Amino acid sequence: MKLSHFSFELPDNLLAEYPSENRDESKLMVIHKDTGKIEHKMFKDMIDYFDEDDIMVINNTKVFPARLYGNKEKTGARIEVFLLRELNEEQRLWDVLVDPARKIRIGNKLYFGEDETLVAEVIDNTTSRGRTLRFLYDGSYNDFRRKLKELGQTPLPKYIKRDVEPEDEDRYQTIYAKHEGAVAAPTAGLHFSRHLLKRLEIKGVKFAELTLHVGLGTFNPVEVEDLSKHKMDSEELIIEERATEIVNTAKANKRRICAVGTTAMRGLESAVSSQHTLNTHDGWTNKFIFPPYDFSIANAMVTNFHLPKSTLLMMVSAFMGHDLMKKSYKEAILEGYKFYSYGDAMLII
């Protein structure tokens, strides 16, 4: 498979600027891998495709308000700082992206907040847009993190051109988010409401949780025609023993195991044993899944509609088959399904 196999025309009006009014009332395309049948439903109808002791694997990462706006010393130029990763808690070092990058050099200071009590100094240039910042702050570490949260904004994807609104703080977060560390939401999970989770629980569907802190690397464009030469950024992944027990029992009993989102799927496939069961994991993963690929754990997946040439689309193609993916995406465009982070969903079974 080559990069050009994942190109298609996506009308701008199908990029979702806002979430659906109710989480579980977005559209849902249900795709049957064995027959190629496609159904059009609402997300809350997905309960009809699951039975007692089936499993849903969810990513419980929590998005932190990673986008800050500061002013450069002397010139006062407004600079966007996107927090990527904490490098050193004690020294308050962070990997960040800055925009506009051309204005920021080593030694520059940036001031944040109206009172300018938070100051950062640029200490390293890592890439054309990337920098390492040292935050200069007198208070305790907990006070520092509180200050970052207070000044930060929900990191909506760049394709959303509108300003961040109060509801985004809640809606760009899954209702089961627990462990802070992601700079982008695991968006398939945004469709689950508390009511739908309760109904699934009552039906006997079980949940296994893993934590994969989504970084911006997931959305990096693929720039090589030969997919085997694309390198994914590493992201932190934690799978605890309780999750492996739930998943491996379901696998032994031939139950439906559904990965909620491409991040959950990538997490599962990053921790497969030689017997094709799930192992615990505490570390990092840079796994890139593209066709052809044999999946070891999940036999179903919930996912959003992805952008042309994205690594996420490549994983979906590997899971459902390339021709069926092309057919379903063509139908999604005809039927006006919404794409990307706040968009509609598909269930592949």
Secondary structure by P-SEA (a helix, b strand, c coil): ccccccbbbbbcccccccccccccccbbbbbbccccbbbbbccccccccccccbbbbbbcbbbcccbbbbbccccccbbbbbbccccccccccccccccccccccccbbbbccccccbbbbbcccccccbbbbbbbbcccaaaaaaaaaaaccccccccccccccccccccccccccccccccccccccccccaaaaaaaaaabbbbbbbbbbccccccccccccccccccccbbbbbbcaaaaaaaaaaaaaccbbbcccaaaaaaaaaccccccbbbbbcccccccccccccccccccccccccccccaaaaaaaaaccaaaaaaaaaaaaaacccccccccccccc
